[in-house]
């Protein structure tokens, strides 16, 4: 029953929240539909945390997506042991890159007083969920090796059954606890995303290509050096 609730019911609840709340926020609270960037408060540590995090998560997302769309091609690639090893090591490397970036971003939130002032409780929830997701992903890669093979053989059929509105929980019910945590973590991210600042990535800033230039008026002496306080 628990597996059914977590892996058959929860995905549809998460997707419903994702679309309904995101649309409501976009149309009724549009000015809060952004990343609420804190870069102007502190930029150096943000750069060193944000860059590895974004590069790592983008590559891992594309890897999961390719496995979902082309499972037969992934199995064909993995039919040569060296190629499978390269794929596994590459995925683990970008997972470690995600971990480094995320830890730096968490450290930034915890150690800078000005960042703490603008940190909401939902920011803390998001960072915690993302940390669990990355840890379980790396743990799965280390302790349950050759994940690119069993991902396309077991997880892809389960994910496709969700799209067919006929969830086949049998594919996942016997998986290790760490794998289940990783899968449910992904489902949770979809569910909480519209309540967080992460919602901004749903609206790419394409309007920037044709909007008028933004006029910036300085109200302080730019010749003076301002020393930011932590």
LINJO-V726067 format. One record per pair of residues at least 24 apart in sequence whose C-alpha atoms are under 10 Angstrom apart, sorted by sequence separation. I is the first residue (numbers start at 1). J is the second residue. If there is no record, write none. Layout:
# LINJO-V726067
i=I j=J
i=I j=J
This chain:
# LINJO-V726067
i=63 j=87
i=103 j=127
i=102 j=127
i=106 j=131
i=102 j=128
i=64 j=91
i=63 j=91
i=102 j=130
i=103 j=131
i=155 j=183
i=102 j=131
i=60 j=90
i=59 j=90
i=60 j=91
i=99 j=130
i=59 j=91
i=60 j=92
i=98 j=130
i=99 j=131
i=102 j=134
i=144 j=176
i=60 j=93
i=98 j=131
i=60 j=94
i=99 j=133
i=144 j=178
i=56 j=91
i=59 j=94
i=60 j=95
i=99 j=134
i=143 j=178
i=144 j=179
i=56 j=92
i=58 j=94
i=59 j=95
i=98 j=134
i=99 j=135
i=140 j=176
i=56 j=93
i=57 j=94
i=98 j=135
i=140 j=177
i=56 j=94
i=57 j=95
i=60 j=98
i=96 j=134
i=140 j=178
i=141 j=179
i=55 j=94
i=56 j=95
i=59 j=98
i=95 j=134
i=96 j=135
i=99 j=138
i=139 j=178
i=140 j=179
i=56 j=96
i=57 j=97
i=58 j=98
i=95 j=135
i=98 j=138
i=139 j=179
i=53 j=94
i=56 j=97
i=57 j=98
i=96 j=137
i=136 j=177
i=137 j=178
i=140 j=181
i=52 j=94
i=53 j=95
i=55 j=97
i=56 j=98
i=57 j=99
i=95 j=137
i=96 j=138
i=136 j=178
i=137 j=179
i=140 j=182
i=52 j=95
i=53 j=96
i=54 j=97
i=55 j=98
i=56 j=99
i=95 j=138
i=135 j=178
i=136 j=179
i=139 j=182
i=52 j=96
i=53 j=97
i=54 j=98
i=56 j=100
i=57 j=101
i=94 j=138
i=95 j=139
i=136 j=180
i=137 j=181
i=138 j=182
i=52 j=97
i=53 j=98
i=56 j=101
i=92 j=137
i=93 j=138
i=133 j=178
i=136 j=181
i=137 j=182
i=51 j=97
i=52 j=98
i=53 j=99
i=55 j=101
i=91 j=137
i=92 j=138
i=95 j=141
i=136 j=182
i=137 j=183
i=51 j=98
i=52 j=99
i=53 j=100
i=54 j=101
i=91 j=138
i=92 j=139
i=135 j=182
i=136 j=183
i=49 j=97
i=50 j=98
i=52 j=100
i=53 j=101
i=54 j=102
i=92 j=140
i=133 j=181
i=134 j=182
i=137 j=185
i=49 j=98
i=52 j=101
i=53 j=102
i=92 j=141
i=132 j=181
i=133 j=182
i=136 j=185
i=49 j=99
i=50 j=100
i=51 j=101
i=52 j=102
i=53 j=103
i=91 j=141
i=92 j=142
i=132 j=182
i=133 j=183
i=49 j=100
i=50 j=101
i=51 j=102
i=53 j=104
i=133 j=184
i=134 j=185
i=48 j=100
i=49 j=101
i=50 j=102
i=52 j=104
i=53 j=105
i=89 j=141
i=133 j=185
i=48 j=101
i=49 j=102
i=88 j=141
i=89 j=142
i=132 j=185
i=133 j=186
i=47 j=101
i=48 j=102
i=49 j=103
i=50 j=104
i=88 j=142
i=131 j=185
i=46 j=101
i=49 j=104
i=50 j=105
i=130 j=185
i=133 j=188
i=45 j=101
i=48 j=104
i=49 j=105
i=91 j=147
i=129 j=185
i=130 j=186
i=133 j=189
i=47 j=104
i=48 j=105
i=49 j=106
i=88 j=145
i=89 j=146
i=91 j=148
i=129 j=186
i=46 j=104
i=47 j=105
i=49 j=107
i=88 j=146
i=130 j=188
i=45 j=104
i=46 j=105
i=49 j=108
i=87 j=146
i=88 j=147
i=129 j=188
i=130 j=189
i=45 j=105
i=46 j=106
i=85 j=145
i=87 j=147
i=88 j=148
i=129 j=189
i=46 j=107
i=85 j=146
i=87 j=148
i=88 j=149
i=45 j=107
i=46 j=108
i=84 j=146
i=126 j=188
i=45 j=108
i=46 j=109
i=84 j=147
i=85 j=148
i=126 j=189
i=129 j=192
i=44 j=108
i=45 j=109
i=84 j=148
i=43 j=108
i=84 j=149
i=42 j=108
i=126 j=192
i=125 j=192
i=126 j=193
i=78 j=146
i=126 j=195
i=42 j=112
i=78 j=148
i=79 j=149
i=122 j=192
i=126 j=196
i=41 j=112
i=78 j=149
i=122 j=193
i=125 j=196
i=126 j=197
i=41 j=113
i=42 j=114
i=77 j=149
i=123 j=195
i=126 j=198
i=41 j=114
i=42 j=115
i=75 j=148
i=76 j=149
i=122 j=195
i=123 j=196
i=41 j=115
i=74 j=148
i=75 j=149
i=122 j=196
i=123 j=197
i=74 j=149
i=75 j=150
i=121 j=196
i=122 j=197
i=123 j=198
i=38 j=114
i=39 j=115
i=120 j=196
i=38 j=115
i=41 j=118
i=57 j=134
i=71 j=148
i=74 j=151
i=75 j=152
i=71 j=149
i=74 j=152
i=75 j=153
i=73 j=152
i=38 j=118
i=71 j=151
i=72 j=152
i=37 j=118
i=38 j=119
i=67 j=148
i=71 j=152
i=72 j=153
i=36 j=118
i=67 j=149
i=70 j=152
i=71 j=153
i=68 j=151
i=69 j=152
i=64 j=148
i=67 j=151
i=68 j=152
i=63 j=148
i=67 j=152
i=68 j=153
i=71 j=156
i=66 j=152
i=67 j=153
i=70 j=156
i=71 j=157
i=64 j=151
i=68 j=155
i=69 j=156
i=64 j=152
i=67 j=155
i=68 j=156
i=67 j=156
i=68 j=157
i=65 j=156
i=68 j=159
i=69 j=160
i=64 j=156
i=68 j=160
i=114 j=229
i=115 j=230
i=113 j=229
i=114 j=230
i=112 j=229
i=113 j=230
i=112 j=230
i=111 j=230
i=11 j=159
i=8 j=158
i=12 j=162
i=7 j=158
i=11 j=162
i=12 j=163
i=7 j=159
i=8 j=161
i=9 j=162
i=12 j=165
i=8 j=162
i=7 j=162
i=11 j=167
i=8 j=165
i=8 j=166
i=9 j=167
i=8 j=167
i=7 j=167
i=8 j=168
i=36 j=196
i=37 j=197
i=7 j=168
i=8 j=169
i=33 j=194
i=35 j=196
i=36 j=197
i=7 j=169
i=33 j=195
i=34 j=196
i=35 j=197
i=36 j=198
i=4 j=167
i=6 j=169
i=7 j=170
i=33 j=196
i=34 j=197
i=35 j=198
i=4 j=168
i=5 j=169
i=32 j=196
i=33 j=197
i=34 j=198
i=35 j=199
i=36 j=200
i=4 j=169
i=7 j=172
i=32 j=197
i=33 j=198
i=34 j=199
i=35 j=200
i=3 j=169
i=4 j=170
i=7 j=173
i=33 j=199
i=34 j=200
i=35 j=201
i=3 j=170
i=32 j=199
i=33 j=200
i=34 j=201
i=26 j=194
i=32 j=200
i=33 j=201
i=34 j=202
i=3 j=172
i=4 j=173
i=25 j=194
i=33 j=202
i=34 j=203
i=3 j=173
i=21 j=191
i=24 j=194
i=25 j=195
i=33 j=203
i=2 j=173
i=3 j=174
i=18 j=189
i=19 j=190
i=21 j=192
i=22 j=193
i=23 j=194
i=14 j=186
i=15 j=187
i=18 j=190
i=19 j=191
i=21 j=193
i=22 j=194
i=7 j=180
i=11 j=184
i=14 j=187
i=15 j=188
i=17 j=190
i=18 j=191
i=21 j=194
i=22 j=195
i=26 j=199
i=6 j=180
i=10 j=184
i=13 j=187
i=14 j=188
i=16 j=190
i=17 j=191
i=18 j=192
i=20 j=194
i=21 j=195
i=22 j=196
i=25 j=199
i=26 j=200
i=11 j=186
i=12 j=187
i=13 j=188
i=14 j=189
i=15 j=190
i=16 j=191
i=17 j=192
i=18 j=193
i=19 j=194
i=7 j=183
i=11 j=187
i=14 j=190
i=15 j=191
i=17 j=193
i=18 j=194
i=26 j=202
i=3 j=180
i=6 j=183
i=7 j=184
i=10 j=187
i=11 j=188
i=13 j=190
i=14 j=191
i=15 j=192
i=17 j=194
i=18 j=195
i=22 j=199
i=26 j=203
i=6 j=184
i=10 j=188
i=12 j=190
i=13 j=191
i=14 j=192
i=17 j=195
i=21 j=199
i=22 j=200
i=11 j=190
i=12 j=191
i=14 j=193
i=7 j=187
i=11 j=191
i=14 j=194
i=22 j=202
i=6 j=187
i=10 j=191
i=18 j=199
i=6 j=188
i=42 j=228
i=41 j=228
i=42 j=229
i=41 j=229
i=42 j=230
i=41 j=230
